[in-house]
Amino acid sequence: MPRTTNVSTSAENARKDRIQFRSRNAEWKKPPRRIEPAECITCDSCVRSCPEEFGAIFDNGLDVVIVPELCSGCPKCIAACPMDCIYVDDEYEQTPGDLWALVKSNETVI
């Protein structure tokens, strides 16, 4: 289901640019987060808590994943997670193409 949006046009455009170029904002100082699949109960609390201007967390069927190029490193998902299974990802790798297809399928329809 596409995300509904209440974010500003500039924040929305910035997110679209990050999706198009598959890159993180160079000004973000915090590393992205990651979810440990073995600890996650797929409750989607993190998905719902991720600010719309980032929209970095996706339910991918059996796993919930964070796309590091979209994650600013804010702690909102950590605070919402009942399992404490979200960690700082200092060594993140570029998101594979199949996950970008999931991102595109969840883009906001305006």
Backbone torsions as a table, in degrees:
resi	resn	phi	psi	omega
1	MET	NA	132.6	179.3
2	PRO	-65.1	150.4	177.5
3	ARG	-72.6	144.2	169.2
4	THR	-89.4	154.2	-173.3
5	THR	-129.1	139.1	173.1
6	ASN	-127.7	13.9	-175.8
7	VAL	-89.0	161.2	-180.0
8	SER	-67.3	158.4	179.0
9	THR	-60.3	-38.5	-179.4
10	SER	-67.1	-40.6	177.8
11	ALA	-66.7	-39.1	178.4
12	GLU	-65.0	-43.3	178.0
13	ASN	-65.3	-37.9	178.1
14	ALA	-63.0	-41.1	178.0
15	ARG	-64.4	-44.2	178.8
16	LYS	-60.5	-38.0	177.0
17	ASP	-64.8	-42.7	178.8
18	ARG	-62.3	-37.0	177.4
19	ILE	-69.0	-46.9	-178.2
20	GLN	-60.7	-45.7	-175.5
21	PHE	-93.8	-4.5	178.5
22	ARG	51.7	50.3	-178.2
23	SER	-141.4	152.4	176.9
24	ARG	-80.9	155.8	174.5
25	ASN	-67.6	122.2	-177.4
26	ALA	-63.8	-19.7	-179.4
27	GLU	-82.8	-12.7	179.2
28	TRP	-71.1	122.0	-177.0
29	LYS	-88.0	-29.3	-178.5
30	LYS	-84.1	144.0	174.8
31	PRO	-70.7	160.7	178.1
32	PRO	-70.8	173.7	178.1
33	ARG	-103.2	164.4	173.9
34	ARG	-140.9	154.8	178.8
35	ILE	-108.1	130.7	176.8
36	GLU	-83.0	108.1	-174.1
37	PRO	-58.3	-34.9	-178.2
38	ALA	-67.6	-19.4	-178.5
39	GLU	-102.9	-16.2	-174.0
40	CYS	-79.8	137.8	177.3
41	ILE	-103.4	9.6	177.1
42	THR	54.2	45.8	179.7
43	CYS	-83.5	-14.9	179.3
44	ASP	69.2	13.4	175.9
45	SER	-59.8	-39.8	179.8
46	CYS	-66.8	-39.1	179.4
47	VAL	-59.1	-46.7	-178.1
48	ARG	-69.6	-26.6	-176.6
49	SER	-89.3	-15.7	-179.0
50	CYS	-66.8	123.4	-179.4
51	PRO	-56.1	138.4	-176.3
52	GLU	-56.9	-32.3	-178.5
53	GLU	-67.6	-15.7	176.1
54	PHE	-103.8	-50.4	178.7
55	GLY	48.5	52.2	-170.7
56	ALA	-97.3	-8.8	-172.7
57	ILE	-114.0	133.4	-175.8
58	PHE	-134.5	142.3	172.3
59	ASP	-85.4	115.9	-176.1
60	ASN	-110.6	48.0	-179.7
61	GLY	82.5	-103.1	-179.2
62	LEU	-81.6	-16.7	-178.4
63	ASP	-122.4	152.1	168.6
64	VAL	-108.6	130.4	-174.0
65	VAL	-125.7	150.9	174.2
66	ILE	-110.3	126.5	176.4
67	VAL	-86.5	109.6	-172.7
68	PRO	-61.6	-29.2	179.7
69	GLU	-67.7	-20.3	179.8
70	LEU	-102.5	-12.4	-175.2
71	CYS	-89.1	123.3	180.0
72	SER	-83.4	-11.1	-177.0
73	GLY	89.8	7.7	178.6
74	CYS	-65.5	158.1	-175.0
75	PRO	-92.5	11.4	-174.7
76	LYS	-58.9	-41.9	-179.1
77	CYS	-67.7	-36.6	-179.8
78	ILE	-63.5	-43.0	179.9
79	ALA	-64.4	-31.3	-177.3
80	ALA	-85.3	-18.5	-173.8
81	CYS	-76.6	119.5	179.2
82	PRO	-76.8	-12.5	-176.0
83	MET	-104.1	-5.4	-177.1
84	ASP	52.5	47.5	-177.0
85	CYS	-109.1	15.8	-179.7
86	ILE	-109.8	128.6	-173.6
87	TYR	-128.4	160.7	171.7
88	VAL	-67.1	137.6	-178.7
89	ASP	-115.9	79.9	-179.7
90	ASP	-66.7	-21.9	-175.5
91	GLU	-116.7	38.6	-177.3
92	TYR	-64.1	152.7	177.2
93	GLU	-113.7	162.4	179.4
94	GLN	-60.9	140.3	-179.1
95	THR	-67.1	131.8	179.0
96	PRO	-69.3	158.0	-175.8
97	GLY	-56.4	-37.1	-178.5
98	ASP	-64.4	-32.4	176.5
99	LEU	-73.5	-30.9	176.4
100	TRP	-65.8	-31.8	175.6
101	ALA	-63.7	-38.6	176.3
102	LEU	-64.6	-42.2	178.3
103	VAL	-59.4	-49.3	-178.1
104	LYS	-63.1	-36.1	179.9
105	SER	-70.2	-17.5	-179.9
106	ASN	-103.7	5.6	-178.8
107	GLU	-62.9	150.8	178.0
108	THR	-65.8	132.7	174.5
109	VAL	-96.2	120.5	-176.6
110	ILE	-108.6	NA	NA
